[in-house]
């Protein structure tokens, strides 16, 4: 599968290193302004003990929730509690983003005063 059509490839790929060099400082600034690493550490402090405790339980005694589903489907490195914590954060982000987008969409559909 090609990301670019064949006639664009020579032009798009030549400028790619330039754009990477141009955008790289902005990504460093973004890392300083966001609290992603802090949120990740907080989530790990909360979830890693829970995940480790659930791994010690037999599968039939684990609660039937999203975390257990992620643990059951995890293979290899994905079974690491820190990786599972990141998956939970991604799923939460997606759920919140989707819910807020639907809410905004519904507010646009409903006339004012209804």
Contact map, one row per residue, 1 for C-alpha under 8 A:
111000000000000000000000000000000000000000000000000000000000000000000000000000000000000000000000000000000000000000
111110000000000000000000000000000000000000000000000000000000000000000000000000000000000000000000000000000000000000
111110000000000000000000000000000000000000000000000000000000000000000000000000000000000000000000000000000000000000
011111011001000000000000000000000000000000000000000000000000000000000000000000000000000000000000000000000000000000
011111111000000000000000000000000000000000000000000000000000000000000000000000000000000000000000000000000000000000
000111111100000000000000000000000000000000000000000000000000000000000000000000000000000000000000000000000000000000
000011111100000000000000000000000000000000000000000000000000000000000000000000000000000000000000000000000000000000
000111111111000000000000000000000000000000000000000000000000000000000000000000000000000000000000000000000000000000
000111111111100000000000000000000000000000000000000000000000000000000000000000000000000000000000000000000000000000
000001111111110000000000000000000000000000000000000000000000000000000000000000000000000000000000000000000000000000
000000011111111000000000000000000000000000000000000000000000000000000000000000000000000000000000000000000000000000
000100011111111100000000000000000000000000000000000000000000000000000000000000000000000000000000000000000000000000
000000001111111110000000000000000000000000000000000000000000000000000000000000000000000000000000000000000000000000
000000000111111110000000000000000000000000000000000000000000000000000000000000000000000000000000000000000000000000
000000000011111111100000000000000000000000000000000000000000000000000000000000000000000000000000000000000000000000
000000000001111111110000000000000000000000000000000000000000000000000000000000000000000000000000000000000000000000
000000000000111111111000000000000000000000000000000000000000000000000000000000000000000000000000000000000000000000
000000000000001111111100000000000000000000000000000000000000000000000000000000000000000000000000000000000000000000
000000000000001111111110000000000000000000000000000000000000000000000000000000000000000000000000000000000000000000
000000000000000111111111000000000000000000000000000000000000000000000000000000000000000000000000000000000000000000
000000000000000011111111100000000000000000000000000000000000000000000000000000000000000000000000000000000000000000
000000000000000001111111110000000000000000000000000000000000000000000000000000000000000000000000000000000000000000
000000000000000000111111111000000000000000000000000000000000000000000000000000000000000000000000000000000000000000
000000000000000000011111111100000000000000000000000000000000000000000000000000000000000000000000000000000000000000
000000000000000000001111111110000000000000000000000000000000000000000000000000000000000000000000000000000000000000
000000000000000000000111111111000000000000000000000000000000000000000000000000000000000000000000000000000000000000
000000000000000000000011111111100000000000000000000000000000000000000000000000000000000000000000000000000000000000
000000000000000000000001111111110000000000000000000000000000000000000000000000000000000000000000000000000000000000
000000000000000000000000111111111000000000000000000000000000000000000000000000000000000000000000000000000000000000
000000000000000000000000011111111100000000000000000000000000000000000000000000000000000000000000000000000000000000
000000000000000000000000001111111111000000000000000000000000000000000000000000000000000000000000000000000000000000
000000000000000000000000000111111110000000000000000000000000000000000000000000000000000000000000000000000000000000
000000000000000000000000000011111110000000000000000000000000000000000000000000000000000000000000000000000000000000
000000000000000000000000000001111111000000000000000000000000000000000000000000000000000000000000000000000000000000
000000000000000000000000000000111111111000000000000000000000000000000000000000000000000000000000000000000000000000
000000000000000000000000000000100111111100000000000000000000000000000000000000000000000000000000000000000000000000
000000000000000000000000000000000011111110000000000000000000000000000000000000000000000000000000000000000000000000
000000000000000000000000000000000011111111000000000000000000000000000000000000000000000000000000000000000000000000
000000000000000000000000000000000011111111100000000000000000000000000000000000000000000000000000000000000000000000
000000000000000000000000000000000001111111110000000000000000000000000000000000000000110010000000000000000000000000
000000000000000000000000000000000000111111111000000000000000000000000000000000000000000000000000000000000000000000
000000000000000000000000000000000000011111111100000000000000000000000000000000000000000000000000000000000000000000
000000000000000000000000000000000000001111111111000000000000000000000000000000000000100010000000000000000000000000
000000000000000000000000000000000000000111111111000000000000000000000000000000000100100000000000000000000000000000
000000000000000000000000000000000000000011111111100000000000000000000000000000000000000000000000000000000000000000
000000000000000000000000000000000000000001111111110000000000000000000000000000000000000000000000000000000000000000
000000000000000000000000000000000000000000111111111000000000000000000000000000001000100000000000000000000000000000
000000000000000000000000000000000000000000111111111100000000000000000000000000001100100000000000000000000000000000
000000000000000000000000000000000000000000001111111110000000000000000000000000000000000000000000000000000000000000
000000000000000000000000000000000000000000000111111111000000000000000000000000000000000000000000000000000000000000
000000000000000000000000000000000000000000000011111111100000000000000000000000001000000000000000000000000000000000
000000000000000000000000000000000000000000000001111111110000000000000000000000001000000000000000000000000000000000
000000000000000000000000000000000000000000000000111111111000000000000000000000000000000000000000000000000000000000
000000000000000000000000000000000000000000000000011111111100010000010000000000000000000000000000000000000000000000
000000000000000000000000000000000000000000000000001111111100000000000000000000000000000000000000000000000000000000
000000000000000000000000000000000000000000000000000111111100000000000000000000000000000000000000000000000000000000
000000000000000000000000000000000000000000000000000011111110110000000000000000000000000000000000000000000000000000
000000000000000000000000000000000000000000000000000001111111110000000000000000000000000000000000000000000000000000
000000000000000000000000000000000000000000000000000000001111110000000000000000000000000000000000000000000000000000
000000000000000000000000000000000000000000000000000000000111110000000000000000000000000000000000000000000000000000
000000000000000000000000000000000000000000000000000000001111111000000000000000000000000000000000000000000000000000
000000000000000000000000000000000000000000000000000001001111111100010000000000000000000000000000000000000000000000
000000000000000000000000000000000000000000000000000000000000111110010000000000000000000000000000000000000000000000
000000000000000000000000000000000000000000000000000000000000011111011000000000000000000000000000000000000000000000
000000000000000000000000000000000000000000000000000000000000001111111000000000000000000000000000000000000000000000
000000000000000000000000000000000000000000000000000000000000000111111100000000000000000000000000000000000000000000
000000000000000000000000000000000000000000000000000000000000000011111110000000000000000100000000000000000000000000
000000000000000000000000000000000000000000000000000001000000011111111111000000000000000000000000000000000000000000
000000000000000000000000000000000000000000000000000000000000000111111111100000000000000000000000000000000000000000
000000000000000000000000000000000000000000000000000000000000000001111111110000000001001000000000000000000000000000
000000000000000000000000000000000000000000000000000000000000000000111111110000100001000000000000000000000000000000
000000000000000000000000000000000000000000000000000000000000000000011111110000000000000000000000000000000000000000
000000000000000000000000000000000000000000000000000000000000000000001111111000000000000000000000000000000000000000
000000000000000000000000000000000000000000000000000000000000000000000111111111100000000000000000000000000000000000
000000000000000000000000000000000000000000000000000000000000000000000000111111100000000000000000000000000000000000
000000000000000000000000000000000000000000000000000000000000000000000000011111100000000000000000000000000000000000
000000000000000000000000000000000000000000000000000000000000000000000000011111110010000000000000000000000000000000
000000000000000000000000000000000000000000000000000000000000000000000000011111110011000000000000000000000000000000
000000000000000000000000000000000000000000000000000000000000000000000010011111111011000000000000000000000000000000
000000000000000000000000000000000000000000000000000000000000000000000000000011111111000000000000000000000000000000
000000000000000000000000000000000000000000000011001100000000000000000000000000111111100000000000000000000000000000
000000000000000000000000000000000000000000010001000000000000000000000000000000011111110000000000000000000000000000
000000000000000000000000000000000000000000000000000000000000000000000000000011111111111000000000000000000000000000
000000000000000000000000000000000000000000000000000000000000000000000110000001111111111100000000000000000000000000
000000000000000000000000000000000000000100110011000000000000000000000000000000001111111110000000000000000000000000
000000000000000000000000000000000000000100000000000000000000000000000000000000000111111111000000000000000000000000
000000000000000000000000000000000000000000000000000000000000000000000100000000000011111111100000000000000000000000
000000000000000000000000000000000000000000000000000000000000000000100000000000000001111111110000000000000000000000
000000000000000000000000000000000000000100100000000000000000000000000000000000000000111111111000000000000000000000
000000000000000000000000000000000000000000000000000000000000000000000000000000000000011111111100000000000000000000
000000000000000000000000000000000000000000000000000000000000000000000000000000000000001111111110000000000000000000
000000000000000000000000000000000000000000000000000000000000000000000000000000000000000111111111000000000000000000
000000000000000000000000000000000000000000000000000000000000000000000000000000000000000011111111100000000000000000
000000000000000000000000000000000000000000000000000000000000000000000000000000000000000001111111110000000000000000
000000000000000000000000000000000000000000000000000000000000000000000000000000000000000000111111111000000000000000
000000000000000000000000000000000000000000000000000000000000000000000000000000000000000000011111111100000000000000
000000000000000000000000000000000000000000000000000000000000000000000000000000000000000000001111111110000000000000
000000000000000000000000000000000000000000000000000000000000000000000000000000000000000000000111111111000000000000
000000000000000000000000000000000000000000000000000000000000000000000000000000000000000000000011111111100000000000
000000000000000000000000000000000000000000000000000000000000000000000000000000000000000000000001111111110000000000
000000000000000000000000000000000000000000000000000000000000000000000000000000000000000000000000111111111000000000
000000000000000000000000000000000000000000000000000000000000000000000000000000000000000000000000011111111100000000
000000000000000000000000000000000000000000000000000000000000000000000000000000000000000000000000001111111110000000
000000000000000000000000000000000000000000000000000000000000000000000000000000000000000000000000000111111111000000
000000000000000000000000000000000000000000000000000000000000000000000000000000000000000000000000000011111111100000
000000000000000000000000000000000000000000000000000000000000000000000000000000000000000000000000000001111111110000
000000000000000000000000000000000000000000000000000000000000000000000000000000000000000000000000000000111111111000
000000000000000000000000000000000000000000000000000000000000000000000000000000000000000000000000000000011111111000
000000000000000000000000000000000000000000000000000000000000000000000000000000000000000000000000000000001111111000
000000000000000000000000000000000000000000000000000000000000000000000000000000000000000000000000000000000111111101
000000000000000000000000000000000000000000000000000000000000000000000000000000000000000000000000000000000011111111
000000000000000000000000000000000000000000000000000000000000000000000000000000000000000000000000000000000000011111
000000000000000000000000000000000000000000000000000000000000000000000000000000000000000000000000000000000000001111
000000000000000000000000000000000000000000000000000000000000000000000000000000000000000000000000000000000000011111
